[in-house]
């Protein structure tokens, strides 16, 4: 089920996968999850719709190949560092949307 997978859900390849080996498209997505990737970033890198990327991530998670984590929500009392903002800016600049 992909209801809990959002654009900003973080996806990480596991070190001890379970289930059968993924198919080609799944393997392509899995290879990109080292380091951590957001679902939206996976979709852009694979050139597929975000819904398809979310479905791939759900399949990989259900088979034990990846873990998913929703990013922490920032609140008024959370300090956002300049370094974090610069990393976000750099990642956004590197996304190639064609």
C-alpha positions in Angstrom: 0.0 0.0 0.0 1.4 3.4 -0.9 -1.0 5.6 1.1 1.8 6.4 3.6 4.4 7.2 1.0 4.7 10.8 0.2 6.9 12.9 -2.2 9.3 13.6 0.7 9.4 10.1 2.2 13.0 9.0 2.7 14.0 5.7 1.2 17.1 3.7 2.3 18.4 0.4 1.0 18.7 -2.2 3.8 21.8 -4.1 4.5 20.0 -7.4 5.0 17.2 -7.6 2.3 14.4 -10.1 2.5 12.1 -11.5 -0.1 12.9 -12.5 -3.7 15.3 -10.3 -5.7 13.6 -7.3 -7.3 12.8 -7.0 -11.0 14.7 -4.7 -13.3 12.8 -1.5 -12.5 12.8 -2.3 -8.8 16.6 -3.0 -9.0 17.1 0.4 -10.7 15.3 2.1 -7.9 17.1 0.1 -5.2 20.5 1.0 -6.6 19.6 4.7 -6.2 18.6 4.3 -2.5 22.3 4.3 -1.5 22.5 7.0 0.0 19.0 8.0 1.2 16.7 9.3 -1.5 13.3 11.0 -1.4 10.5 9.4 -3.4 10.3 12.6 -5.6 14.0 12.4 -6.3 13.8 8.7 -7.2 11.0 9.5 -9.7 13.0 12.3 -11.3 16.2 10.1 -11.5 14.2 7.2 -13.0 12.1 9.4 -15.3 8.9 7.9 -14.0 5.7 9.5 -12.5 5.8 9.9 -8.7 2.9 7.5 -8.2 4.9 4.8 -10.0 8.0 5.5 -7.9 5.8 5.3 -4.7 4.5 1.9 -5.9 8.1 0.7 -6.5 9.1 1.9 -3.1 6.1 0.1 -1.4 7.0 -3.1 -3.2 10.7 -2.9 -2.1 9.7 -2.0 1.5 7.2 -4.9 1.7 9.9 -7.3 0.5 12.4 -5.9 3.0 14.8 -4.3 0.5 14.3 -0.8 1.7 13.1 1.1 4.7 11.0 4.3 4.6 10.9 7.2 6.9 8.8 10.3 6.8 11.0 13.4 7.3 10.6 15.2 10.6 8.2 18.0 10.6 9.7 21.4 11.5 7.9 23.3 14.1 8.4 26.8 15.5 10.8 25.5 18.1 13.0 23.6 15.7 16.2 25.3 14.7 17.0 25.1 11.0 20.7 25.5 10.3 22.2 27.4 7.4 24.0 24.2 6.5 20.7 22.3 6.2 19.3 25.0 4.0 22.4 25.0 1.8 22.1 21.2 1.3 18.5 21.5 0.3 19.3 24.3 -2.1 22.1 22.3 -3.6 19.9 19.2 -4.0 17.1 21.2 -5.6 19.6 22.8 -8.1 20.8 19.3 -9.1 17.3 18.0 -9.9 16.9 17.8 -13.6 13.3 18.2 -14.6 12.9 17.7 -18.3 
